[in-house]
């Protein structure tokens, strides 16, 4: 049977596979739409950056574009952090800010990456920094520079140096990949002839929980992202699915069918006997914790069709949260707890939606028809999700207003089940 989509019952579906080899995926910025407010920014090519593997300034530009908060001003010059730009001239060319820098190889084989950011409106230098990195970390250095520029100009943390995980299917083969936030630098956490679904980051970013069908049933595993060591967390009778870490990292919520219908349970991160949190005559699945760990959101068909509910994290009386439409699944909470992203069936199409929890305002973010698995960036500014385009399953990021989208282009591979990792790396 085909690889199960992560709709209401996807986490409990069984599927098989054969041998094969994965094809890596890479991000390329494809901007769709225009942001309401964007800072015009000039990023000058860094001096001697062609001595490095890849062009650092190109990575920097792509990061800032993807945020939806910047508009690039043409900057054909080559400058570095030691230059003394005439900021009034850059302002006249339409740039509010200017970035320049350099990349030089050190005697020990590392690269010295330096940059400076100027405010062309105020006519002053904002920040200048340097870092020494191994050749393999040059892209990470570019992402860190992008984070610092973002924080200085926007006033909040950037997410360009964070990581995402997702599942690639190439033919009958499956791979769980961990990559930079732009999809580059892929490392395989797991390769398998059987489906892998529902990856979830631990709060410290050091572990991944996921569901593997290698035992010919859904079993939850936890894997160390540094060493690759893994252990079986939940292999109870029936299906074991939809792992979600508690904010303190000490426990996870799971969807288990060990006693019949799928219900929500809590289990220690070390394993052991799970504790049942829901007791309904319906299917309860896809749990997700609030940032303070006080509540759980989950999906249930207790009202006749799948809808999103909320209850105390220790268990208790649930209250319904989603009311627009008759099929709402895959909840993801923004880090500040103000917004819920989810997938809704609208006239037969599955679309990415957001719900402002305080006001009840619902927004449709996409014009595609097979959206799945939304996951917020740790600063809450972007959402990564999977969808279908040109006959393939691909990943997209979108701004919260849906105006700026970035597509993860693939080389003949289907890409699904994204999860955005936390800050810290």
N, C-alpha and C positions, 0 to 999 in steps of 0.2 A: 504494500500500500504506500502511497506517497507520504513524504515527511509531514507529520501533523503540524498544522498552523496553530499558533498560540492564541486560539480563541477560547471560548469558555471551558471546553473539555480537553484542550490540546495537551495539557500537562499530564493527563492520565491516559493518553492514547498510546498504543503499542505499535512499533514499526521495526522493520529490519533493514539490513544493508549488506553490501558486498565490499570487496577490496577496491582501492583506487588511490588517487593522489590529489591533494587539494591544489587549487590555484589561488594565489594570494590576491587580495583586493587592495586598491589604493584610492585615496581621496583625491579628487580634483574639484576645484571650486567651480560650480555652475550656479551662478546667482539667478534666482527667479524672483522678480518683484523688486520694489524699491522701499527702503526703510523710511519711516516718517522723519526721523532726525538722525543725521550722520555727521560725524566730525570729518572735515576734509583734511587728509593727512598725506604728506609726501614721505615716502620711504626710499631714500637714495641707495643705490647699489653699494654694498660695503666694499671698501678697498681690499683687494687681494682675496676676495671671497672665492674666486675661481680656483684658488689653491686648495680649497677644501672640497670634500666629497659632497657635491650638491651646492646649490646657491642659497645661502642663509637668508638673504633678503627676500627671495621668492617665498620661502616658508613663512617668513614674518608677514608678508603681504597677504598670503592666503589665510593665515590665522585671523588677522584683523578683519578681512573681508567677511569671513564666515560668521563673525559675531553679529553682523548687521548694523553695527554702530559706527562704522567708518566708511568713508568714500575716498578712494585713492586719487591723489593728484599726480599727474605725470611728472616724473623726476629723472630725466635721462643722465644727469650728472653723476660722476663718481666722487664721493667725498668720504671723509672719515671723521672720527670723534675729535680730532685735533683741528678741524677746519673752523673758520670763523664766518659762518654764513651771514649774508645781509638779510635779516629776517623780514624787513619791510618788503624786499623783493619777493620773497616767498609768499608773504601775505597778499601781495598784488597778484600773484599767480593763483590765488584761491586756496592756499594751504593755511590752516589754523595751527598746524604743528608739523615738525620736521624731524626725521630720524636719519642718522648716518652712523657709520661705524667701520670696523675693520676686522679682518680675520688673519692671524699670522701663526705660522707653525713654530713651536718652541723646540729647543734642542732635545728634549726628552720625548718628542713625538706627539705631544699634546698640541692643542690649538688654543690660542689666546683670542677670545672673542670680546671686543669692546664696542660700546655704542654710546650715543648721546641723544637725548630728546630735548628739542627746543619748543617753546611756546611762541609761535610767530605772531600771535595777537598781542601778547604782553611784551614781546621782544626780549625774552629771557630764557636761560637754560633751566630745564626742569629736573633732569636727572642724567647722570652718567655713570656707567658701571662696567665692570669687566669680569670675566670668568674664564678659567682654564679647564678644558675638557678633553677627554679622549676622542679620537676620530669617530668612534661609534656613537658618541653623545652630541655630535654637532647639531643634529635636528632638535634634540632636547634643549640644547643651548638656545636655539632660535625660538623655541616655544617659551622658554623662560623670559627671553627678551620681550616677546609679545605680551606675556602676562604682566611684566613690569610697565610696559607702555600702556596697556589697558587700565591697570590700576591707577596710574598717574593721571590719565585723561578722563576716566569714567568714575573713579572713586570707589571701586570695588574689585575684588579679586578676579583675575582671569582664570580660564580653565584650559588654556592651550597646552600646558605641561601635564595635565591629567591623562588618564588612560581610559579606554573603553574595551569591552570584551564583546564578542559576537561569535556566531556559529556560521561557518562556511560549509556548504554542500557542493562538492565537485563530483559529478557523476554519483556513484553510490557511496562516496566516502564523506565523512564529516570531520571537521576540525573546530575546536574551540580556540579562538585566537585572542591574544591580548595585544593591543596596539596603542600608539599615541592617539591623542584625541582627534587627530586628523586622519586616522586610519593607517598611517605609515608605520614602519618598523615592526611588522607583525612577528609575534612569537607564538608558536603553537603550545597551548597548555595541555591539549589532549587531541590525539588523532584516533578515529574509531571507524569501524565498519557499521556501527549502529548509531541511531540518532542521539543527539545531545540537545537539550533544551533548558530554558529557564536559568541561565547563569545569573548569579547575584554576588556583588562585592561585599566583603566584610567592611565594617566602618573604618578600619585602619588601612584598608587596601592591600592587606597582606595575604588574604585568602579569597578563594572563589568557591561558592556553593553552586552546584548545578545538578541537573537530572540526566543520567545516562541510561540507555536501554541495552547496555552490553550484557546484562543478565537476562535479556529477553523480557524485561519488565522495567517499569520506572523505578529507579533507585536514586537516592540523593547522596552525592559525594561532596566532600570538602577538600580543596587542594591548596597547598601553599604556593603562592605565585612566585616566590623566590627560588625555592628548592625543587618544586614540581612534585613533592611528596603529597600523596592523597590518602584519604581514608573514607570508608563507607560510613555515612552518618545515619541513614534511615533505609532499612530494607525489611520493612514489616509486611505482613500479609496484605495483598492487594497492591494498590498503587501508592507510590511515595513521590510527591511532586511539589512544585511551586515554593521553593525555599525563599525565605525573606529574613534577613538578619535584624535582630533587635539593635537599637542604637548603641548599646553598651558592648555589643559583640559577644555577649555571654550566652546567648540563646538564639534560636531561629524559630520562626513560625513556618509550619508546613501544612500541606493538604494531604491527608492520609485517608485511605478507604479501608483501613484494617478492620473496622467494625461494620462494614456495609457501605452506605453512601459516603462520598468524600466529605470530610469535615476538617476544620482547622484545629491544629494541635501546636503546642510549644514543646521544644526539645532543647536540652543543653547543647552548647556548641561542642562539648566533649562527647556527646552521645548519651545513650541511656534510654530510659523509659519516657515516652512523650506524655504530655498532659493535655487532655482534650479541652478546647476552648469553646467550641460551638456544639450544640446538640439540637439539630433541626431534622426535619423530614425532607430536606432538600439537599442539593449539592452546594457545598461551601468551598471556595477555592481562591487562589490568587491573593493571599494576604500581603499587606504592606504596612509597616509601622509608621507612625508619626515621628517627627524628629526628636520629640521628648520621650518617646517610648510609652506614652500614656494610652494611646489608642491604636487600634488596628482597623484598616480598611480592607474589605474583601468583597468577592463576588459571590452572589447566591441567587438561585432561582426559586427561592421560597415564596416569591410573589407571583410565580407563573412563568416569568422569563428572567434571564440573567440581568441583575442590577447590582449596583455598588452600595454596600452598607458600611456602617462604622459601629464599633463597639469598644468597650474598655479592653486594654491589652491583656488583662487577666481573665477575660471572659465576662459575659453579662448580656444585657438586653441590647440587641442591635437596633440601629435606626437607619432608615433608607436615606441615601445621599443623592442618587441619580434618579431623575424623573422624566427627562426628555428622551423619548424613544422607548422601544420595548426590548432593546438588546444592548447593554452597556457592560464592557469588560475591561480587563487589564489596567487597573488603576495604578497611577504613579503620582506621588506627592512631591510638590516643590519643596526645596529645603526649608523655606520659611513657613510652610504649612498653609499658605494662603490659596494655593491653586492645585487642582487635581487634573491631571492629564489622563485620558482614557480613550478607548476605541468604541465607537457607537455604530450600529447598523442603521443606515439611512437609505431607504428605498433600495435595499438589497446590497448597498455598498458599505464597506467598512472604512470609517473615516476617523482621523485623529481629532479629538475634541479637547477643550479645556473648560473647566468649571471653576469660577471664582467662588470659593466656599462661603465667603461672608455675604455676597450679594445674590448668589445663585445664577450669575450671568454665564451663559454657555456660548462658546465660540468654536466654529469649525475652522481648522487650520489648513486643511488640504483639499485638493480637488481630485485626488486619487481615490481608488475604490477598494484597495486591499491593504489598508494600514494595520500595523500590529506593533505590540511591545514598546510603548513609549517609555523613555527614561530621561529624567531631568539631569542636566549638568549640575555640578555641585554648587554653582553660584545662582542657579535657578533661571539663567538667561536664555538657555537653549534646551531643546528637546531632541534626542536622537530616537529614531523609530525605523521600522522596516516597512516596506511597501513593495508593490509590483509595478515595474515599468519596463516597457519594451520586451515583454516576455520573460523578464528575470526578476528575482527577488533581490532588492537592493536596500541599502541603508540611506537615510536622509537625516540631516539636522535641520531644524527650523527655529526661527525666533518665535517668541510667544505671541506675536501678532500674525504669524504665518506669512510675513512678507518676504523674508529672506530665507531661502532654502539652499542647502548644499547636498549634492548627491555623491554617494560613494560608488564610483564606477568599478565594475568588476571585469575580470577576464574570463568570461564564460562560467562564472560560479554564482550560485545562489547564496545570498547573505541574509541572515535573520537573527533574531533574539538578541538585540543589542542591550547592553547595560553600561551606564556611565559610571566610572569609578570615582572615589572621593578625592578631595584635596590631599596633597602630601605625596612626595615621590623622591 
